[in-house]
Amino acid sequence: MIERTREIGVMRAIGASDGTIQRIILVEGMLIGWFSWLLGTLLSFPISQFMSERIGFSLLNMPLVYTYEWSAVWIWLVLVLVLSLLASYVPARNAARLTVCEVLAYEG
C-alpha cells in the first residue's frame, strides 16, 4: 500500500470517495487471488499426474491410479477468494482513510 500512496492521493484529489478507493483495492486483491487460483489449477493437473506416476513407480514399481477431483477445484476457488478478500480488507480500509494532506506530506 505504501508504494501506492501517491496513486491514492491522485484519486482523492479528483474526488474519489472512501468506498470507491476501498472497492478498488478489494477488487484488485480478489483478481490477484483469482489469477493465482487459475495458474495453480492449470499447473496442478500435469504436476499431480507426473508425481502420481513417479511416486507409484518409486514405492510400488507400478503407476498409481490417478484421478483429478474437480469439485475440489471449485472449493479451492471459494477458499482463495475468501482469503484474498480477508487479506485485502485491512490495506483497503487504511487506504480509504488517507487524506490528500497526508499523501502530499508523504515522502517515499
C-alpha positions in Angstrom: 0.0 0.0 0.0 2.9 2.4 0.7 4.1 2.3 -2.9 0.6 3.3 -4.0 0.2 6.3 -1.7 0.6 8.8 -4.5 -1.9 7.0 -6.7 -4.4 7.1 -3.9 -3.7 10.8 -3.4 -4.4 11.5 -7.0 -7.7 9.6 -6.8 -8.5 11.6 -3.6 -7.7 14.8 -5.4 -10.1 14.1 -8.2 -12.9 13.3 -5.7 -12.8 9.5 -5.1 -14.8 8.6 -2.1 -13.6 6.2 0.7 -15.9 3.5 -0.6 -14.5 3.8 -4.1 -10.9 3.5 -3.0 -11.7 0.6 -0.7 -13.6 -1.2 -3.5 -10.7 -0.7 -6.0 -8.2 -2.3 -3.6 -10.6 -5.1 -2.7 -11.3 -5.9 -6.3 -7.5 -5.9 -7.1 -6.9 -8.3 -4.2 -9.7 -10.6 -5.4 -8.3 -10.5 -9.0 -4.8 -11.4 -7.8 -6.4 -14.3 -5.9 -8.4 -15.4 -8.9 -5.3 -15.4 -11.2 -3.3 -17.4 -8.7 -6.1 -19.9 -8.5 -6.2 -20.2 -12.2 -2.5 -20.6 -12.6 -2.4 -23.1 -9.8 -5.3 -25.1 -11.3 -3.7 -25.2 -14.7 -0.4 -26.4 -13.3 -1.8 -28.8 -10.8 -3.2 -31.3 -13.3 0.1 -32.2 -15.1 2.2 -31.9 -12.0 -0.1 -34.1 -10.0 -0.2 -36.7 -12.7 3.6 -36.7 -13.0 4.0 -37.0 -9.3 1.5 -39.8 -9.0 3.3 -41.8 -11.7 6.8 -41.2 -10.1 5.7 -42.0 -6.6 3.9 -45.1 -7.7 7.0 -46.4 -9.5 9.2 -45.5 -6.6 7.2 -47.2 -4.0 5.3 -50.0 -5.8 7.1 -50.4 -9.2 3.8 -49.5 -11.0 1.9 -46.3 -11.6 -0.8 -45.2 -9.2 -4.3 -44.8 -10.4 -4.7 -41.0 -11.0 -7.9 -39.2 -10.5 -8.5 -35.5 -10.5 -11.2 -34.2 -8.1 -13.0 -31.4 -9.9 -15.2 -30.5 -7.0 -12.0 -29.7 -5.0 -11.0 -27.1 -7.7 -14.2 -25.2 -7.1 -13.9 -25.5 -3.3 -10.3 -24.1 -3.6 -11.6 -21.2 -5.7 -14.0 -20.2 -3.0 -11.4 -20.6 -0.3 -8.8 -18.5 -2.3 -11.3 -15.7 -2.9 -12.4 -15.6 0.7 -8.7 -15.4 1.8 -8.0 -12.8 -0.8 -10.9 -10.7 0.5 -9.7 -11.0 4.1 -6.1 -10.2 3.2 -7.1 -7.1 1.3 -9.6 -5.7 3.8 -7.1 -4.0 6.2 -5.0 -2.4 3.5 -8.2 -1.3 1.7 -9.5 0.2 4.9 -6.2 2.0 5.6 -6.0 3.4 2.1 -9.6 4.7 2.3 -8.7 6.7 5.4 -5.8 8.6 3.7 -6.4 12.2 3.1 -5.0 14.4 0.4 -2.9 16.3 3.0 -1.4 13.0 4.3 -0.5 11.9 0.8 1.1 15.3 -0.1 3.2 15.1 3.1 4.3 11.6 2.3 7.9 11.2 1.2 8.6 7.8 -0.3 
